Amino acid sequence: MPKLKPGDPAPNFSGTLTDGTTVSLKDYRGKKLVMYFYPMDDTPGCTAQACSLRDANGDIKAKGAAILGVSTQDESSHQKFTSKYKLNFPLLADTDRSVGKAYGAIGGGGLLSAAKAIVGLSDRVTFIIDEKGKIAHVLDSVNAKNHAEEVLALL
């Protein structure tokens, strides 16, 4: 599958959120979506990235965007991670890896990506999706600690 790039339609997805509700891409029509894939709940880099976005969520919302974190852990793991770090945005449980594969965040190419895919982990990549469901920006070289600054600069 070719890598997604700005201007491409964002692949549709459906999945279960931290609170057990189901969400899909169409639920975000009319607003921007910061959809970020991360390898695993409660690890140093993933925690730094999530907390960066948590702390800037007000500014991100003010720019008309919502945040959605995606990893392959289940709802229970996401609930613990959300509670421990007081995350103020939902996490999607991509336990069957279908969302990560559709976006090229799992098995997207390269030796490290292939190794992560074998153990069920996604790459760290963020997609900013516009109000019409098109990819506006792809951040595939993410600075976890300052990720919110990177995102805000593009919104």
SEVEXDO-840405 format. One record per residue (C-alpha): residue in three letters; x, y, z. Coordinates in pm, 1 decimal. Layout:
N
resn = ala; X = X; Y = Y; Z = Z $
...
REM end
This chain:
155
resn = met; X = 0.0; Y = 0.0; Z = 0.0 $
resn = pro; X = 144.8; Y = 340.8; Z = -92.9 $
resn = lys; X = 211.9; Y = 589.6; Z = 186.0 $
resn = leu; X = -65.1; Y = 839.8; Z = 249.4 $
resn = lys; X = 23.3; Y = 1195.3; Z = 157.1 $
resn = pro; X = -142.4; Y = 1536.4; Z = 179.6 $
resn = gly; X = -444.0; Y = 1556.9; Z = -49.6 $
resn = asp; X = -526.6; Y = 1185.6; Z = -23.8 $
resn = pro; X = -865.5; Y = 1090.5; Z = 117.6 $
resn = ala; X = -829.5; Y = 968.0; Z = 474.5 $
resn = pro; X = -919.4; Y = 598.1; Z = 496.4 $
resn = asn; X = -1248.4; Y = 538.1; Z = 671.7 $
resn = phe; X = -1219.2; Y = 364.6; Z = 1005.7 $
resn = ser; X = -1438.4; Y = 241.1; Z = 1284.3 $
resn = gly; X = -1330.0; Y = 145.7; Z = 1631.7 $
resn = thr; X = -1398.8; Y = 145.4; Z = 2003.0 $
resn = leu; X = -1297.2; Y = 438.8; Z = 2219.7 $
resn = thr; X = -1174.0; Y = 451.4; Z = 2577.2 $
resn = asp; X = -1532.5; Y = 486.8; Z = 2706.3 $
resn = gly; X = -1662.8; Y = 192.2; Z = 2499.8 $
resn = thr; X = -1839.1; Y = 397.1; Z = 2232.4 $
resn = thr; X = -1781.2; Y = 336.2; Z = 1863.9 $
resn = val; X = -1639.0; Y = 608.3; Z = 1641.2 $
resn = ser; X = -1567.4; Y = 643.1; Z = 1270.5 $
resn = leu; X = -1412.2; Y = 902.4; Z = 1042.7 $
resn = lys; X = -1752.4; Y = 1045.9; Z = 950.1 $
resn = asp; X = -1803.7; Y = 1147.7; Z = 1314.7 $
resn = tyr; X = -1532.3; Y = 1409.4; Z = 1261.4 $
resn = arg; X = -1670.3; Y = 1562.7; Z = 939.4 $
resn = gly; X = -1678.5; Y = 1940.1; Z = 960.2 $
resn = lys; X = -1379.6; Y = 1964.6; Z = 1193.7 $
resn = lys; X = -1012.1; Y = 1888.0; Z = 1174.4 $
resn = leu; X = -884.1; Y = 1568.0; Z = 1328.5 $
resn = val; X = -538.9; Y = 1514.8; Z = 1477.3 $
resn = met; X = -517.9; Y = 1136.9; Z = 1453.2 $
resn = tyr; X = -199.5; Y = 1009.9; Z = 1606.2 $
resn = phe; X = -71.0; Y = 654.4; Z = 1611.8 $
resn = tyr; X = 162.0; Y = 548.8; Z = 1890.7 $
resn = pro; X = 325.9; Y = 217.1; Z = 1980.9 $
resn = met; X = 206.5; Y = 144.0; Z = 2336.5 $
resn = asp; X = 24.2; Y = 284.8; Z = 2637.9 $
resn = asp; X = 225.5; Y = 399.7; Z = 2939.6 $
resn = thr; X = 574.4; Y = 391.4; Z = 2788.1 $
resn = pro; X = 805.2; Y = 694.4; Z = 2820.4 $
resn = gly; X = 779.8; Y = 830.6; Z = 2463.9 $
resn = cys; X = 410.3; Y = 758.5; Z = 2426.9 $
resn = thr; X = 335.6; Y = 915.8; Z = 2763.5 $
resn = ala; X = 535.7; Y = 1229.3; Z = 2674.4 $
resn = gln; X = 348.9; Y = 1256.6; Z = 2344.4 $
resn = ala; X = 4.8; Y = 1206.4; Z = 2501.4 $
resn = cys; X = 76.4; Y = 1457.9; Z = 2779.2 $
resn = ser; X = 202.1; Y = 1714.2; Z = 2527.5 $
resn = leu; X = -126.4; Y = 1686.4; Z = 2337.1 $
resn = arg; X = -328.2; Y = 1682.6; Z = 2661.7 $
resn = asp; X = -169.3; Y = 2006.5; Z = 2778.3 $
resn = ala; X = -237.9; Y = 2179.4; Z = 2444.8 $
resn = asn; X = -584.4; Y = 2035.3; Z = 2384.3 $
resn = gly; X = -752.8; Y = 2370.5; Z = 2457.0 $
resn = asp; X = -539.8; Y = 2544.0; Z = 2192.5 $
resn = ile; X = -597.1; Y = 2258.3; Z = 1948.4 $
resn = lys; X = -975.2; Y = 2277.6; Z = 2002.4 $
resn = ala; X = -958.7; Y = 2655.7; Z = 1953.3 $
resn = lys; X = -819.3; Y = 2585.7; Z = 1605.1 $
resn = gly; X = -1120.7; Y = 2366.8; Z = 1526.0 $
resn = ala; X = -954.6; Y = 2029.0; Z = 1574.1 $
resn = ala; X = -1017.0; Y = 1716.5; Z = 1780.3 $
resn = ile; X = -750.7; Y = 1469.1; Z = 1895.0 $
resn = leu; X = -774.3; Y = 1091.8; Z = 1860.2 $
resn = gly; X = -495.3; Y = 863.2; Z = 1979.4 $
resn = val; X = -470.0; Y = 515.6; Z = 1824.1 $
resn = ser; X = -276.2; Y = 209.2; Z = 1937.8 $
resn = thr; X = -328.8; Y = -165.2; Z = 1941.4 $
resn = gln; X = -395.3; Y = -203.4; Z = 2313.5 $
resn = asp; X = -750.3; Y = -277.3; Z = 2430.9 $
resn = glu; X = -1002.0; Y = -47.9; Z = 2600.8 $
resn = ser; X = -892.0; Y = -157.8; Z = 2948.7 $
resn = ser; X = -531.4; Y = -56.2; Z = 2882.3 $
resn = his; X = -648.0; Y = 274.3; Z = 2731.7 $
resn = gln; X = -870.7; Y = 342.0; Z = 3033.7 $
resn = lys; X = -579.0; Y = 292.4; Z = 3274.3 $
resn = phe; X = -350.7; Y = 512.8; Z = 3060.6 $
resn = thr; X = -617.9; Y = 782.8; Z = 3032.4 $
resn = ser; X = -688.8; Y = 779.4; Z = 3404.9 $
resn = lys; X = -324.1; Y = 774.6; Z = 3512.9 $
resn = tyr; X = -231.2; Y = 1076.7; Z = 3299.6 $
resn = lys; X = -570.4; Y = 1252.8; Z = 3299.3 $
resn = leu; X = -588.4; Y = 1251.0; Z = 2920.0 $
resn = asn; X = -862.0; Y = 1481.5; Z = 2790.8 $
resn = phe; X = -915.8; Y = 1316.6; Z = 2452.3 $
resn = pro; X = -1020.1; Y = 965.8; Z = 2348.3 $
resn = leu; X = -800.4; Y = 671.8; Z = 2254.4 $
resn = leu; X = -908.1; Y = 418.1; Z = 1994.0 $
resn = ala; X = -844.8; Y = 49.3; Z = 2062.4 $
resn = asp; X = -714.1; Y = -86.5; Z = 1729.7 $
resn = thr; X = -686.0; Y = -442.6; Z = 1858.2 $
resn = asp; X = -729.2; Y = -600.2; Z = 1514.2 $
resn = arg; X = -474.1; Y = -352.3; Z = 1367.0 $
resn = ser; X = -710.0; Y = -261.8; Z = 1082.1 $
resn = val; X = -692.0; Y = 114.5; Z = 1138.5 $
resn = gly; X = -312.6; Y = 116.8; Z = 1165.5 $
resn = lys; X = -280.4; Y = -92.6; Z = 851.0 $
resn = ala; X = -522.8; Y = 131.7; Z = 657.0 $
resn = tyr; X = -313.7; Y = 436.9; Z = 747.5 $
resn = gly; X = 21.7; Y = 263.7; Z = 692.5 $
resn = ala; X = 112.2; Y = 304.7; Z = 1060.1 $
resn = ile; X = 151.0; Y = -71.0; Z = 1099.0 $
resn = gly; X = 381.3; Y = -243.1; Z = 854.8 $
resn = gly; X = 428.6; Y = 81.4; Z = 665.0 $
resn = gly; X = 773.9; Y = 3.3; Z = 535.8 $
resn = gly; X = 1128.2; Y = -25.9; Z = 658.3 $
resn = leu; X = 1293.5; Y = -279.0; Z = 885.1 $
resn = leu; X = 1194.9; Y = -114.7; Z = 1215.2 $
resn = ser; X = 832.5; Y = -81.2; Z = 1102.0 $
resn = ala; X = 827.3; Y = -448.0; Z = 1000.4 $
resn = ala; X = 970.4; Y = -554.4; Z = 1336.8 $
resn = lys; X = 711.0; Y = -347.0; Z = 1523.3 $
resn = ala; X = 431.6; Y = -493.4; Z = 1308.9 $
resn = ile; X = 538.2; Y = -848.0; Z = 1401.1 $
resn = val; X = 475.3; Y = -774.2; Z = 1768.8 $
resn = gly; X = 162.8; Y = -568.9; Z = 1696.4 $
resn = leu; X = 297.4; Y = -218.1; Z = 1752.0 $
resn = ser; X = 237.0; Y = 80.0; Z = 1527.2 $
resn = asp; X = 483.7; Y = 340.6; Z = 1415.0 $
resn = arg; X = 465.5; Y = 685.8; Z = 1572.0 $
resn = val; X = 292.1; Y = 889.7; Z = 1302.0 $
resn = thr; X = 32.2; Y = 1167.0; Z = 1307.1 $
resn = phe; X = -220.8; Y = 1254.8; Z = 1041.1 $
resn = ile; X = -395.8; Y = 1589.7; Z = 1039.2 $
resn = ile; X = -721.5; Y = 1534.8; Z = 853.5 $
resn = asp; X = -916.2; Y = 1834.9; Z = 724.4 $
resn = glu; X = -1286.3; Y = 1908.9; Z = 761.8 $
resn = lys; X = -1368.3; Y = 1722.8; Z = 438.4 $
resn = gly; X = -1186.3; Y = 1401.9; Z = 529.4 $
resn = lys; X = -866.5; Y = 1460.5; Z = 332.7 $
resn = ile; X = -513.1; Y = 1421.4; Z = 467.3 $
resn = ala; X = -378.8; Y = 1773.7; Z = 522.9 $
resn = his; X = -44.4; Y = 1684.3; Z = 686.7 $
resn = val; X = 155.8; Y = 1374.4; Z = 775.9 $
resn = leu; X = 408.7; Y = 1390.2; Z = 1060.1 $
resn = asp; X = 620.6; Y = 1076.2; Z = 1050.9 $
resn = ser; X = 922.3; Y = 1209.5; Z = 1235.6 $
resn = val; X = 754.2; Y = 1310.6; Z = 1559.3 $
resn = asn; X = 918.4; Y = 1479.0; Z = 1857.3 $
resn = ala; X = 716.2; Y = 1313.8; Z = 2135.1 $
resn = lys; X = 786.5; Y = 1577.4; Z = 2403.2 $
resn = asn; X = 696.2; Y = 1871.4; Z = 2177.9 $
resn = his; X = 438.3; Y = 1705.6; Z = 1958.5 $
resn = ala; X = 164.2; Y = 1955.7; Z = 2038.8 $
resn = glu; X = 385.0; Y = 2241.4; Z = 1916.3 $
resn = glu; X = 439.5; Y = 2053.9; Z = 1588.8 $
resn = val; X = 65.1; Y = 1999.5; Z = 1550.8 $
resn = leu; X = -34.5; Y = 2356.7; Z = 1641.2 $
resn = ala; X = 208.9; Y = 2494.9; Z = 1384.0 $
resn = leu; X = 17.4; Y = 2304.7; Z = 1112.2 $
resn = leu; X = -341.6; Y = 2370.8; Z = 1219.6 $
REM end
